Amino acid sequence: MSIHNTILRAKFKWGSLLKKRVLANCQLATMEAGYNIIQEGLIEISEGIISWVGREKDFTGDRSNIEDLGGRLVTPGLVDCHTHLVFGGDRAKEFEMRLEGASYEEISKAGGGIVSTTRATREASLTELVEAALPRLDALIAEGVTTVEIKSGYGLTIDDEIKMLKAARQLASLRKVRIVTSWLAAHAVPSEFKGKEDDYIDQVAIPGLIKAFNDNLIDAVDGFCEGIAFSVEQIERVFRQAIKLNIPIKLHAEQLSNLGGAVMASNLGALSVDHIEYLDEKDSEILAKNDTVAVLLPGAFYTLRENKHPPVQSLRDHSVNIAIASDGNPGSSPLFSVLLSMNMACTLFRLTPEEALLGVTYNACKALGLENIGMLKSNFVADLNVWDIKHPAELSYRIGFNSLFKRIYGGENA
């Protein structure tokens, strides 16, 4: 995980980090094993790191430059741990097709779905991909997101997958946000490799992974294990190469069926398995044993009008960490709102608001392998949000309402 520690401990380039900040007269939802609310709280920030957190009356440091937050609620910055933010084109027509009765699998087999986005992504230049992604990223930032994971997976050639990752890295230089990238070449089979999935793995997914790693463009390796994508054995070959390079792995699994990909990935040490609507309840024990995070993606469940719910109670019973993400993409989840994702997770999957907030703060960081981030705690990175609300449950309760008052990234207003 050294690459992530490097990201977090590097000095932030936005503004001066030598001064200290003291934020007071606020409620703190520290997200340390739940809300863990501190009334009349205070946070001291030094060089982009939280140096003290607790009750204001217990603070013995310098009070000369206190910033009064007027009793507002403070949480860690939000984390969207599963997105496909960089892509070309759109799939609004397929949205109409689904409403007329076509299934996700039927659209995919007819040349739509991921493959249709591939054409548009290949045709787009690096600059065009960046320009198209910026409004989507800005929508997340406006809701208090401070860390975003972005996957490749729509280029499906080595050069086009690399182009997507370069676009993701450029986004981090244009906005005050932390970008974590994932190599997802094993996302779909392009038309030129139809019926030759093993050849695609050998000629694109694995050699491209090595090149992207050598070019310092990836922080993790992902795959899509489904009947319309790749088998357990094919994904495992990609993951074995990632493990040789000491790159963390994660997996789209058990979204449309249960092929056993989640268990395979977890047993290989995966950071997370994502979607998992068809995960067997007994498999939750394996995720718990391996400390694999379960990432729930209610936007895709909603868009595809699915009715098979992920085994949330089984995940709870086995103390599996649950994260929530937007899955923002052009087809199955054209959603670029973490706040709405939280509401959907509560409404559709019956998570509690506390579980939902944990799912987009500390647990989302675990799903990305990020350390010292996602809680209001001493020696953690000072990514935090100030909200114009009285209780953190309001973040999941409201629909289409953004109560963000101030976003702080690396100790600086952003």
N, C-alpha and C positions, 0 to 999 in steps of 0.2 A: 504494500500500500504506500510505498515511499513517494510515488508521484502525487498522491493526495496530500500527504503531509507537506510536501514542497509547495503545493498550491496554497495551503492554509497558512503556512508560516512565512511565506514570502511577504515582503512589505507591500501594502496596497499602494498603488500609484496615484490614487485619487486624493488630493489634498494633503495637508500637513498632518503627520501622525505623531508629532512630538508633544503636542498639547494633550492635556487630560480633559475629559468631559465628565461631568457629574449630572446625571438625570435623576430628578427627585419628584416627590409628590405624585406618585403613580402606583398602580397595582401591577404586580409582576406575576405573569403566568410563566414560571421558569421551565415547565415541561420536564422536570426531573421526576420520572415515575408518575406522570399525570400532570394535571394543571399545577399543583403545588403553589397555590396563589399566596403571594406575600402582600399583605395590605400595607399601605404607607411605606412603599418600597423606595430603594435608591440603587442606582447602578453607577459605578465608576468605570470609565473606559480609558485605557492607556495604550498608545501605539497600536490601535486597532483591536486590542484584546480587552475582554472584561477583566478588570483587576479587582473589583469588589462588587458583591451583590447581597442585598439583605434589607432589613428594616432600617428606615432612615435614622431612627433614634439611636441605632447601634453603630452608626458610621463615625469614625474618629479621624478621617482624613480631611483634606482641604475643602472647605465649603465656600470658597470665595467666588467661584464661577458656577454656582448651581443653576441648572436649567429646570424651571418649574413646568411639569407636564400637566398640571391642572387636574390631577386625579385620574388621568386616562390609563387605559390598559396597555401594557407592554408585553409582547411575545417575542420569541425568536423570529428571525426572518423566515418566510415560507420557502419551501423547497419543492420544486416539481421534478420528481425523480424518474419520470418516464415520459419523454416527448419525442416526436418526429418533426421538429420545428422547421427543419430545412427541407424544402421540396419545391418542385416546379408545378405549375398548373393548379387545377382544382378538380373536384369530382362531384359537382353539383348535379350533373345529369344522373349519376348513379344513385344519388339521394332520391331522385324522382323514381328511378327504377325500383328501388327497395320499397317505396311507398305503394308501388303498383303490384308488389308481391314477389319480386325476385329476391332470393336469398343471397347472403354474402358469398357463399360457395358458388352459386350459379353465376353471379356477376364475375367472380374471379376466373372461373373456367371459360367464360365467354370473352376473355381478354381484357376485362376491366380490373377493378381493384388496384392492387399494388402495381401490376404491370402497366396500367395506363399512366400512373404517376411516373413510372420509370421513363417513358417516352419524353414527357415534359421536362423531367429533371436532366436527362441527357442533353436536351436541346438548350437548356439554360446555361448561361455563362456563370462563372464564379460570382461576379458582381451582381448579376441578376438574382442569384440565389440569396445573397446577403440582403439585397434590397427587399426581396419578397418576404424574408423571414423577420426583418426588423419590426414591422407592425405587430406581428404575432408575439414577438419577445416583449415589445413595449406593453402589450395588454397584460402580460404576466407581471412585469415589473410594477405596473400601476396598482396591482393588488398586493404588493408587498413581497413578491418573490425575489429572493436574493441569490438563489442557486438553481440552475436549470440543467438537466441532462438532455443532450441532443444526440440522436442516433443517425448513423448513415442508413442505407438500406433501400434507397430508391434509384441509385445509379446502376448497380448490378454489373458494372465492369470495374476493374481496379482503378482506372483513372477517374471515373465518375464518382465512385465511392470516396476516393481521396478528395475530390473536388468538394463534396458535401462536408467532409470533416474540416477542410480549410475554411469553408464558409462559417462553420460553427465557431472555429477559433477566432475568426475575424469579428464575429458578433461580440465576443468578450472584450475586444479592444475598442468597441464603439459604445458600449454601455457599461454602467457600474453594476455588473452582475458576474457571478462565477459560473462558468460553463464547464460541464463535465461531458466528455464525448464517449460514445460507444460505437464500436465496429459492428455493423449489422448487415454485412454482405449476405449472410445466410438468412435472408428475409423472404425472398421469393425466387422462383426460377425464371430467368428472362426467356423470351421466346426463342432465342438462338440456342438455348440449352434445353429446350423442352424434351423430356424423356431421357435426359442425360444429366440428372442431378448430381451423380457422383463426379462427373467430369467438371461440373461447375464448382463443386467443393474443392477439387484438386487444382483447377486452373485459375479460379478467381478468389474464392473465400479465404483459402489458407495462404496463398502467396501474397494476396492483397493485405491480409492481416499483418504479415511480417513486414511488408513495406510501410504500412501505416504506423506500425510500432517504431520502426527505425527512423521515421520522419517525425516522431513525437506527436502524433495526431490522435492517439487513442488512450483513454483511461480505463476502458473495459471492453469486453467482447460479449456480444449478444447474439441471439438466433431466434428463429420462429419454428417451433417444433409442432407441426400439424399436418394433417393429410394433404392440405393444399400447399404445403411448403416443404419441410424437410423432416426426415425420419430421426428417431432417437440416435441411431448409429451414425448418421451423417453429421448431426450437430455435435455428437461426442468427439468426432475426429477434429472438428474446429476447436472445440474446447481443450482437447489434449494439446494442441499447438499453443493455445493461449497460456495454458499452465506452464508449458516449457519456457515461455517468455515471462512468466510471473505476472501475467495480466489478469485482473479479476474477471470473473464470468457472471453472466445473468441470462435469463431465458424467458421469452414469451412461451407459455406452456398451458396446456389444458384449457384453452379458450373455447374451442369448438368440439373437442372430444378429449378422451384421456388416452394418450399414447405412452405415458410414463416418463415424459421428458422432465417434469418437475423433480421427480425423485432422482433421476440420473444427474441432473444439474446440482441438486442439493448435495448428493453424495460426493460430487467433485468439488464441493466447497463454494458453490454459487453464492454471491451476495444476495440475490433475490430471484424469485420466480414470479412472473407477472401475468395477470388475468386470472388464471386458475379456477374458473367457474366449474370445471369438471374434475377438479382434484378430489381424489377419494379422501374421505374423512380420516381414514387410518394413516394417510400419508402426512398429515399434519405433525404426527409424532416425529417423522424423519426430518421435516423442516426445523422443528424445535431442536432436535439433537444436533443438527449441523449449523444452528444459528442463522438459517436462511430466512430473509425477510419475505413476507407475502405482500406483493404490491397489487392492490385492487384498483381496477380501472373502470369506474362506473360510467364514464362517458361512452365507452365502446358498448357496454351492456345496454345503455339507453338508446344509442343510435341504431344499433342492430336489432333492437326490440327483442332481446334475449329473455328467456324466462328461467334459465338454470342459474341459481345463485351460487356464489362461492361459499364454501363451508365455513362461514364466519364463526359459528359457535365452536366448531372443532378447533379452529385456530386459537380461539380464546382458551379453550379447555387445556390446550397443550402449551400455552404461553408463547405462541409464535408472534413475533413482532409484525404488526400490520402497517403498511404504508399506503398512501393514497396518491394518485397522480392523474394528470389530465389526459395523458396519452394523446396530446394534441397532434393530429395528423389530417391529411386531406380527405380521408375516406371513412373509416370506421369510427372516428372520434374527432370531428372538426370542432374541438372544444379547446379554448385557450383561456381558461379561467380556473384557477385552483380553488377559489371560494365556491364556485358552483360545483366543482368536483367534491368538495367537502359536504355540501348539502345533499348531493346525489348519493354519496356513500352512506349518509345517515338515512335518507328517505328510501333508497332502493335496497341497501344491504343491511339496514338496521344497526349501523355503527352508532355509538354514542358520540356527541360532539367532542368529548374529551379524546376518544379514540381517533376521531377525524383530525383533530389538531395535532395529536402526536404523530399521525400519519403523514403530515406535511411539514413536520419539523424534525424531531430527533430520529424517528423511525425512517423517514425518507433519507436522512443522512446515512444511516446504517445501510440502506439499500444501495447507496453509492460508494460505500466504503470510506466515507469522510469522517475524520476524527476531530474532536474538539470544536464541534459546530452543532447547532440545532437545539441548544439549551441556553438559558440565562444562568451561567455558572462561571466562577472564577477560572481564568486561563482558557476560556472558550472564545472563539472569534466573535467580535462585536457586530454581528449581523442581527438587527432587531427591528421590530415594527412598533409604532405607537398608534393605537386605535381609539377612535371616538366612541367607545362602547363601555358598558359597565361590567360585562361578564364575557368570558371567552366563548360561551355557547352561542352568542350572537353571530359569530363568524360562520357557523354552520346553519344557523336558523334562518337568516335572511336570504332571499333569492333575488339576484340581480341588483344587489346593493353593496357598495364598497365604502367601508367606514375607515379606511386608512387615513391617518392624520400625518404621519411622518415615517419615512423609510430610512433606515441607517444601515449602511454597508461598510464593513471594515472600520467602524467607528465614525464614519463621516456621513452627513446628510446626503441622500442620493435621490 
